[in-house]
Amino acid sequence: MKETPIRFGTDGWRAIIAEDFTFANVRACAQATARYIQGTGMADRGIVVGYDTRFASEEFAAAVAEVMAGNGIPVYLCEAPAPTPVIGYAILTHKAAGSVVITSSHNPALYSGFKVRTEYAGAAPPEVLAQIEALIPAALAGDVPRLGLEEAKERGLVQTFDPQPEYLRHLSGLLELDRLRDAGLRVVLDPMYGAGAGYLKALLSGGKTQVWEMRGERNPAFPGMHNPEPIPRNLEATSAFVREKGAQAALATDGDADRIGVLDGQGRFVNQLETFALLAYYLLEVRGLRGPIVKSVTTTSMVRRLGELYGVPVHETGVGFKYLGPRMRETDALIAGEESGGFAFRGHLPERDGVLSGLYVLDLMARRGKELPELIEELFAKVGPHYYDRIDITLTESERDRIAAMLPDLQPTGIAGLPVTGYDRTDGLRFLLADGAWALIRLSGTEPLMRIYTEVREQDQVQPVLAAVRELTGA
């Protein structure tokens, strides 16, 4: 059987375009996915195929559609780039068997990717990804059936469509958009040249609220940023634009708009852990809703405290919505979130959505009549102050192997003067520290990176803890 470079990580398969991310490999992934769908008995329901704004994304999506059609599976093919959650919602409107999205989300411009979503519009769980991955070698070794796109359209096996209207209509039922449009907020929108361009602008325009969209055109090079990930190093231009316009907030979405990054009126980054806690607080306190909270091991312990205060359970999973989504469905959770800025909500999808997350942040501001720094103070008054940061370290393959081998035996008794009270190996290695603080080492599932995270109760502890954990690894 032919060796394959294709491995499904935290959220599908990602690789460098023209190196491993080739038409042959994409067709093999499509064939494996087609075989999996046929095995579920849902092939006649069809599949949604969408794509982002990266180089050749529509051509790769067309290749997927041709393979699906060649297997007799009907295809609903998006007619333009669309966010992953928008494509996910289209699964529900078409009652499809799932979706394939050509996107590598927040990765640098050289990358593309292949994401699979299920019939319930959530990330495919690990057991499904394992089944698809197991079918790839045979697809690479054999002839992949294909039906040319135009012929497939003529036969009715491929239909192109616009997923935006149904999605926008759905979101308008999840909060009072008219009130938000008339709230008089001043908001910068930054889709980072990605698939989210135009979505928040369409939802927020038409009233007293002022919106300015920047970097809304398609540019597969993602100029002016390392990668289309809404974190501080990529949002310097956004921060300057906020100050220039006198805006109260900025909402930035990543390449496929399933993640959100938030800036306050001074252009300062509201970190992802604060954003998660604010969103949970908004739903519990401001909206008066109740339900479980699901969190990944890499995100904030503030939601545990909120769970205690509002009498709702908090569940913890490994990193990625392939874990969070299924747990969210099992528990009928109110909200699920991860450290990367991805949040999902009951009544919507068991899938992160940067567009809806941004709307809820603005709705919190409008309902409370407060700026983001004031809202963080209000949150800290409830749960106590929490401070966070993360560092990403690029590794060679040998370095990655060395660190992976040492993690099971790494058991320091203290880190930067803080006693270690326990260890958690759910996903990576997490050191439990006093008073709800923690630090974690995790090897990325999509990039050659080691990530080190911490959340502590004193701001001046953040950098010493990160440095001490890095020193433990010898990286």
Secondary structure by P-SEA (a helix, b strand, c coil): ccccccccccccccccccccccaaaaaaaaaaaaaaaaaacccccbbbbccccccaaaaaaaaaaaaaaaacbbbbcccccccaaaaaaaaaaaccccccccccccccccccbbbbbccccccccaaaaaaaaaaaaaaaacbbbbccaaaaaaaccbbbbbccaaaaaaaaaacaaaaaaacbbbbbbbcccccccaaaaaacccccbbbbbccccccccccccccccccccccaaaaaaaaaacccbbbbbcccccbbbbbccccccccaaaaaaaaaaaaccccbbbbbbbbcccccaaaaaaaaaabbbbbbbccccccaaaaaaaaccccccccccbbbbcccccbbbaaaaaaaaaaaaaaacccaaaaaaaaaaaccccccbbbbbbbcaaaaaaaaaacccccccccccbbbccccccccbbbbbcccccccccccccccbbbbbbccccccaaaaaaaaaaaaacc
